[in-house]
Amino acid sequence: MKQAGFPLGILLLFWVSYVTDFSLILLIKGAALSGTDTYQSLVNRTFGFPGYLLLSVLQFLYPFIVDPENLLIGRHFIIVLSTVVFTLPLSLYRDIAKLGKISLISTVLTTLILGIVVARVVSLGPRIPKTEDAWIFAKPNAIQAVGVMSFAFICHHNCFLVYGSLEEPTVAKWSHIIHVSTLISVFISILFATCGYLTFTGYTQGDLFENYCRNDDLVTFGRFCYGVTVILTYPIECFVTREVIANVFFGGNLSSVFHIIITVVIITVATLVSLLIDCLGIVLELNGVLCAAPLIFIIPSACYLKLSEEPRTHSDKIMSCVMLPIGAVVMAVGFVMAVTSPQDCSHGQEMFYCSPNNFSLTNISISHFQLTTQLSILNISIFQ
């Protein structure tokens, strides 16, 4: 919302969700046309080994572009501890269907976090001054916003795994699931975006939780819930990355020993990256424009256009022809903008409005203004 402008941001959010819904169904239609059952095999059948290699690189990179003085409460120690105790064991699962209940817990926690954000727009929002350009319709960084939104909706890299886990996988059933899931996702995203932006306007950070004060116990609980959701959902991303390695280097099959070794290596590298980076905004932007944009906009459209024998006037082909060049623009321009003008990052420092002195100064200024106004009115009355 901050990058695109609040009204345009809402419109873009609806548009990205629609494109996500369309491209997820398009992938399964392309698989049906080509007789394949994985994203990689679909691209390999359509564009040969170069396309297969490019997709493998994008799917592999996606999970890696991530993100007081006592050692036991420092972020580095917490990241390592949670990785070893929780993330690594969950990532060792071979069957993605077993992660279904874990994902359900993550969804429940997301609902709790949303409730916290909604509550704070009422209690905290009026205390924070609004920036001058808060309600402008559109801003020049809208393409960066599309990259972040694409990151929020990307799930194409594991859609075949989910589709294959259905009891009776059909295009019709898949379409129904995608429609419902996307509708719920865009509803949650709009609530998050709207409430977060209404609270902080131009002060909004790349990571919304960076905007809240450290002494806010309710938000601290929300941070904890968010950490748990990351722990519970990352194994699915690891599952996809491991499958890419297995398909490219091991012919699709991993022994138990190599399964453990590769999982440990993936988790270790990703953990090292998260230890070195503390700004979520640049992570979302780069991941969105470099990985999410081609996986959502470009590759599904290109595969369908090459495989489908429908006439050029068919609605799916028209939409694909629109998505493909837009995805290329978002990828190229978004990358340049993300590097030259990244999102704000507080690097863990508290925002200015969290200081009691700032609130006191604000109150004093208001009181002084009211007193001056009252004296002016009194002087005018005496003069009259």
C-alpha positions as CSV (number, residue, x, y, z in Angstrom):
1,M,0.0,0.0,0.0
2,K,2.8,2.4,0.9
3,Q,4.6,1.8,-2.4
4,A,1.7,1.7,-4.8
5,G,-0.6,4.2,-3.1
6,F,-3.5,3.0,-1.0
7,P,-6.4,3.0,-3.6
8,L,-4.2,1.6,-6.4
9,G,-2.7,-0.9,-4.0
10,I,-6.1,-2.4,-3.3
11,L,-6.9,-2.7,-7.0
12,L,-3.5,-4.3,-7.7
13,L,-4.1,-6.8,-4.8
14,F,-7.3,-7.9,-6.5
15,W,-5.6,-8.2,-9.8
16,V,-2.7,-10.2,-8.6
17,S,-5.1,-12.6,-6.8
18,Y,-7.1,-13.0,-10.0
19,V,-3.9,-13.7,-12.0
20,T,-2.8,-16.2,-9.4
21,D,-6.1,-18.0,-9.5
22,F,-6.0,-18.2,-13.3
23,S,-2.4,-19.3,-13.6
24,L,-2.7,-22.1,-11.0
25,I,-5.6,-23.6,-13.0
26,L,-3.6,-22.9,-16.2
27,L,-0.8,-25.1,-14.9
28,I,-3.0,-28.1,-14.3
29,K,-4.6,-27.6,-17.8
30,G,-1.2,-27.5,-19.3
31,A,-0.2,-30.7,-17.5
32,A,-3.4,-32.4,-18.8
33,L,-2.5,-31.3,-22.3
34,S,1.1,-32.6,-22.1
35,G,0.4,-35.7,-20.1
36,T,2.8,-34.6,-17.2
37,D,2.4,-34.5,-13.5
38,T,5.0,-32.1,-12.2
39,Y,5.9,-28.5,-12.9
40,Q,9.3,-29.5,-14.1
41,S,8.1,-32.2,-16.4
42,L,5.5,-29.8,-17.9
43,V,8.2,-27.2,-18.8
44,N,10.6,-29.9,-20.0
45,R,7.9,-31.3,-22.3
46,T,7.1,-27.8,-23.6
47,F,10.5,-26.1,-23.8
48,G,13.0,-28.9,-23.5
49,F,16.1,-29.0,-21.2
50,P,16.8,-25.2,-21.2
51,G,13.3,-24.4,-19.9
52,Y,13.5,-27.3,-17.4
53,L,16.9,-26.0,-16.1
54,L,15.6,-22.4,-15.8
55,L,12.5,-23.5,-13.8
56,S,14.6,-25.7,-11.6
57,V,16.8,-22.7,-10.7
58,L,13.8,-20.6,-9.9
59,Q,12.2,-23.2,-7.8
60,F,15.5,-23.9,-6.0
61,L,16.2,-20.3,-5.3
62,Y,12.7,-19.4,-4.0
63,P,13.1,-20.6,-0.4
64,F,16.6,-19.1,-0.1
65,I,15.8,-15.4,-0.9
66,V,14.5,-15.1,2.7
67,D,15.1,-13.8,5.7
68,P,18.8,-7.2,23.7
69,E,22.4,-8.2,24.8
70,N,21.7,-11.6,26.3
71,L,22.7,-14.3,23.9
72,L,19.8,-16.6,24.8
73,I,17.2,-14.0,23.6
74,G,19.2,-12.8,20.6
75,R,17.7,-13.3,17.1
76,H,20.7,-15.4,15.9
77,F,20.4,-17.9,18.8
78,I,16.6,-18.1,18.4
79,I,16.9,-18.7,14.7
80,V,19.4,-21.5,15.1
81,L,17.5,-23.1,18.0
82,S,14.2,-23.1,16.3
83,T,15.8,-24.5,13.1
84,V,17.5,-27.4,14.8
85,V,14.5,-28.3,17.1
86,F,11.6,-27.7,14.8
87,T,12.3,-26.8,11.2
88,L,14.8,-29.6,10.4
89,P,12.8,-32.5,11.8
90,L,9.6,-31.3,10.0
91,S,11.5,-30.9,6.8
92,L,12.7,-34.5,6.8
93,Y,9.1,-35.7,6.0
94,R,9.0,-37.5,2.6
95,D,5.2,-37.2,2.1
96,I,3.8,-33.7,1.7
97,A,0.3,-34.8,2.7
98,K,1.6,-35.4,6.2
99,L,2.2,-31.6,6.5
100,G,-1.5,-30.8,5.9
101,K,-2.4,-30.7,9.6
102,I,0.7,-28.6,10.3
103,S,-0.4,-26.1,7.6
104,L,-3.8,-25.9,9.2
105,I,-2.2,-24.8,12.5
106,S,-0.4,-22.1,10.6
107,T,-3.7,-20.9,9.1
108,V,-5.2,-20.6,12.6
109,L,-2.3,-18.6,13.8
110,T,-2.5,-16.3,10.8
111,T,-6.1,-15.6,11.8
112,L,-4.9,-14.7,15.4
113,I,-2.2,-12.3,14.0
114,L,-4.9,-10.7,11.8
115,G,-7.0,-10.1,14.8
116,I,-4.1,-8.4,16.6
117,V,-3.4,-6.1,13.6
118,V,-7.1,-5.2,13.4
119,A,-7.2,-4.4,17.1
120,R,-4.2,-2.1,16.9
121,V,-5.6,0.0,14.1
122,V,-8.2,1.1,16.6
123,S,-6.1,1.5,19.7
124,L,-2.7,2.6,18.1
125,G,-3.7,4.3,14.8
126,P,-5.0,7.6,16.3
127,R,-1.8,8.1,18.2
128,I,0.5,8.0,15.2
129,P,0.6,11.1,12.9
130,K,-0.3,10.5,9.3
131,T,2.1,11.3,6.5
132,E,1.3,14.0,3.9
133,D,1.0,11.7,0.9
134,A,-0.9,9.0,2.8
135,W,-4.0,8.9,0.6
136,I,-2.6,9.7,-2.8
137,F,-4.1,7.4,-5.5
138,A,-1.0,6.0,-7.1
139,K,2.8,6.2,-6.6
140,P,5.7,5.4,-9.0
141,N,6.8,2.3,-7.0
142,A,3.7,0.4,-7.9
143,I,5.7,-2.2,-9.8
144,Q,7.6,-3.0,-6.6
145,A,4.3,-3.5,-4.9
146,V,3.2,-6.0,-7.5
147,G,6.4,-8.0,-6.8
148,V,5.6,-8.1,-3.0
149,M,2.0,-9.1,-3.8
150,S,3.2,-11.8,-6.1
151,F,5.4,-13.1,-3.3
152,A,2.4,-13.2,-1.0
153,F,0.4,-15.3,-3.5
154,I,3.0,-17.6,-5.0
155,C,2.4,-21.3,-4.5
156,H,2.9,-22.5,-8.1
157,H,6.2,-24.3,-7.3
158,N,4.3,-26.8,-5.1
159,C,0.9,-26.8,-6.7
160,F,1.5,-30.2,-8.4
161,L,2.5,-31.7,-5.1
162,V,-0.8,-30.5,-3.6
163,Y,-2.8,-31.6,-6.7
164,G,-1.3,-35.0,-6.5
165,S,-2.2,-35.4,-2.9
166,L,-5.9,-35.0,-3.6
167,E,-8.0,-38.1,-3.3
168,E,-9.6,-37.6,-6.7
169,P,-7.5,-35.1,-8.6
170,T,-9.4,-33.5,-11.5
171,V,-9.2,-30.1,-13.1
172,A,-12.8,-29.3,-12.0
173,K,-12.0,-30.2,-8.4
174,W,-8.7,-28.3,-8.5
175,S,-10.4,-25.2,-9.9
176,H,-13.0,-25.2,-7.1
177,I,-10.2,-25.5,-4.5
178,I,-8.2,-22.7,-6.1
179,H,-11.2,-20.4,-6.3
180,V,-12.0,-20.8,-2.7
181,S,-8.4,-20.6,-1.5
182,T,-7.6,-17.5,-3.5
183,L,-10.8,-15.7,-2.3
184,I,-9.9,-16.4,1.3
185,S,-6.3,-15.3,0.7
186,V,-7.2,-12.0,-0.9
187,F,-9.7,-11.3,1.9
188,I,-7.0,-11.8,4.5
189,S,-4.4,-9.9,2.5
190,I,-6.7,-6.9,2.1
191,L,-7.4,-6.8,5.8
192,F,-3.7,-7.0,6.7
193,A,-2.8,-4.4,4.1
194,T,-5.6,-2.0,5.0
195,C,-5.3,-2.2,8.8
196,G,-1.5,-2.0,8.7
197,Y,-1.5,1.0,6.3
198,L,-4.3,2.8,8.1
199,T,-2.3,2.5,11.3
200,F,1.2,3.6,10.1
201,T,0.6,5.2,6.6
202,G,4.0,6.4,5.2
203,Y,5.9,5.0,8.2
204,T,5.1,1.4,7.3
205,Q,8.1,-0.8,7.2
206,G,8.9,-3.8,5.0
207,D,8.1,-6.0,8.0
208,L,4.9,-4.7,9.6
209,F,5.9,-6.0,13.0
210,E,8.8,-3.6,13.0
211,N,6.3,-0.8,13.3
212,Y,4.9,-1.9,16.6
213,C,6.6,-1.0,19.9
214,R,8.5,-3.6,21.9
215,N,6.6,-3.0,25.1
216,D,3.3,-4.0,23.3
217,D,2.6,-7.5,24.8
218,L,-0.2,-8.3,22.5
219,V,1.9,-7.6,19.4
220,T,4.8,-9.6,21.0
221,F,2.4,-12.6,21.1
222,G,1.6,-11.9,17.4
223,R,5.3,-12.0,16.6
224,F,5.6,-15.3,18.4
225,C,2.6,-16.7,16.3
226,Y,4.2,-15.4,13.1
227,G,7.5,-17.2,14.0
228,V,5.6,-20.4,14.5
229,T,3.8,-20.0,11.1
230,V,7.2,-19.7,9.4
231,I,8.5,-22.8,11.2
232,L,5.4,-24.8,10.2
233,T,5.3,-23.6,6.5
234,Y,9.0,-23.7,5.6
235,P,9.1,-27.5,5.4
236,I,6.8,-27.3,2.4
237,E,9.3,-25.0,0.6
238,C,12.1,-27.3,1.6
239,F,10.1,-30.2,0.1
240,V,10.0,-28.5,-3.3
241,T,13.7,-27.5,-3.2
242,R,14.7,-31.1,-2.3
243,E,12.6,-32.4,-5.1
244,V,14.3,-30.1,-7.6
245,I,17.7,-31.5,-6.5
246,A,16.5,-35.0,-6.7
247,N,15.1,-34.6,-10.2
248,V,18.1,-32.7,-11.6
249,F,20.9,-34.7,-10.1
250,F,19.5,-38.1,-8.9
251,G,16.9,-39.0,-11.4
252,G,14.0,-38.2,-9.1
253,N,14.9,-40.8,-6.4
254,L,16.9,-40.2,-3.1
255,S,18.1,-42.8,-0.8
256,S,17.4,-42.3,2.9
257,V,21.0,-41.2,3.5
258,F,21.0,-38.6,0.7
259,H,17.5,-37.5,1.7
260,I,18.9,-36.5,5.1
261,I,22.1,-35.0,3.8
262,I,20.4,-32.8,1.2
263,T,17.7,-31.7,3.7
264,V,20.4,-30.7,6.2
265,V,22.4,-28.8,3.6
266,I,19.3,-26.9,2.4
267,I,18.2,-26.0,5.9
268,T,21.8,-24.9,6.8
269,V,22.2,-22.7,3.8
270,A,18.8,-21.1,4.3
271,T,19.5,-20.5,8.0
272,L,22.8,-18.8,7.2
273,V,21.1,-16.5,4.8
274,S,18.5,-15.6,7.5
275,L,21.2,-14.9,10.0
276,L,22.9,-12.4,7.7
277,I,19.7,-10.5,6.7
278,D,17.4,-8.6,9.0
279,C,15.3,-6.6,6.5
280,L,12.3,-8.4,5.3
281,G,11.3,-5.8,2.7
282,I,14.1,-6.3,0.3
283,V,13.7,-10.0,0.6
284,L,10.0,-9.8,-0.4
285,E,10.8,-7.5,-3.3
286,L,13.6,-9.6,-4.8
287,N,11.9,-12.8,-4.3
288,G,8.7,-11.4,-5.8
289,V,10.3,-10.0,-9.0
290,L,13.0,-12.6,-9.6
291,C,11.1,-15.8,-8.7
292,A,7.4,-15.2,-8.1
293,A,6.8,-13.1,-11.2
294,P,8.1,-15.7,-13.7
295,L,6.5,-18.6,-11.8
296,I,3.1,-16.8,-11.8
297,F,3.0,-14.7,-14.9
298,I,5.5,-16.0,-17.5
299,I,6.0,-19.7,-17.4
300,P,2.3,-20.9,-17.0
301,S,1.3,-18.6,-19.8
302,A,4.1,-19.7,-22.1
303,C,3.4,-23.4,-21.5
304,Y,-0.3,-23.0,-22.2
305,L,0.2,-20.9,-25.3
306,K,2.6,-23.5,-26.8
307,L,0.5,-26.6,-25.8
308,S,-3.1,-25.5,-26.4
309,E,-4.7,-25.9,-29.7
310,E,-7.6,-23.6,-28.9
311,P,-8.2,-20.6,-31.3
312,R,-6.3,-17.4,-30.6
313,T,-9.6,-15.7,-29.6
314,H,-10.1,-18.2,-26.7
315,S,-10.3,-16.4,-23.4
316,D,-7.5,-18.5,-21.8
317,K,-5.2,-17.6,-24.7
318,I,-6.0,-13.9,-24.6
319,M,-5.4,-13.8,-20.8
320,S,-2.1,-15.7,-21.3
321,C,-1.0,-13.2,-24.0
322,V,-1.7,-10.4,-21.5
323,M,0.0,-12.0,-18.5
324,L,3.3,-13.0,-20.2
325,P,4.5,-9.5,-21.2
326,I,3.3,-8.0,-18.0
327,G,5.3,-10.6,-16.0
328,A,8.4,-9.7,-18.0
329,V,7.9,-6.0,-17.2
330,V,7.4,-6.7,-13.5
331,M,10.5,-8.9,-13.4
332,A,12.8,-6.4,-15.2
333,V,11.6,-3.1,-13.9
334,G,10.8,-4.4,-10.4
335,F,14.4,-5.7,-10.0
336,V,15.9,-2.4,-11.0
337,M,13.6,-0.5,-8.6
338,A,14.1,-3.0,-5.8
339,V,17.9,-2.4,-6.0
340,T,17.8,1.4,-6.5
341,S,15.0,2.2,-4.0
342,P,14.4,-0.6,-1.5
343,Q,11.7,-0.5,1.2
344,D,12.4,1.2,4.5
345,C,14.0,-0.9,7.2
346,S,14.4,-0.1,10.8
347,H,17.1,-2.8,11.4
348,G,15.4,-3.7,14.7
349,Q,15.4,-0.1,16.0
350,E,12.2,1.2,17.6
351,M,10.2,3.7,15.7
352,F,10.2,7.4,16.9
353,Y,6.6,7.2,18.2
354,C,7.4,4.4,20.6
355,S,9.4,6.8,22.8
356,P,7.4,8.2,25.7
357,N,9.2,11.5,25.2
358,N,7.8,11.9,21.7
359,F,4.3,11.4,22.9
360,S,4.9,13.9,25.7
361,L,6.2,16.4,23.3
362,T,3.2,15.9,21.0
363,N,0.9,16.5,24.0
364,I,2.8,19.6,25.0
365,S,2.7,21.0,21.5
366,I,-1.0,20.4,21.3
367,S,-1.6,22.0,24.7
368,H,0.6,25.0,23.8
369,F,-1.3,25.4,20.5
370,Q,-4.6,25.3,22.4
371,L,-3.4,27.8,25.0
372,T,-2.1,30.2,22.3
373,T,-5.4,29.9,20.5
374,Q,-7.4,30.6,23.6
375,L,-5.2,33.7,24.4
376,S,-5.6,35.0,20.9
377,I,-9.4,34.7,21.1
378,L,-9.3,36.5,24.5
379,N,-7.2,39.3,23.0
380,I,-9.6,39.7,20.1
381,S,-12.5,39.8,22.5
382,I,-10.8,42.5,24.6
383,F,-10.0,44.5,21.5
384,Q,-13.6,44.4,20.4
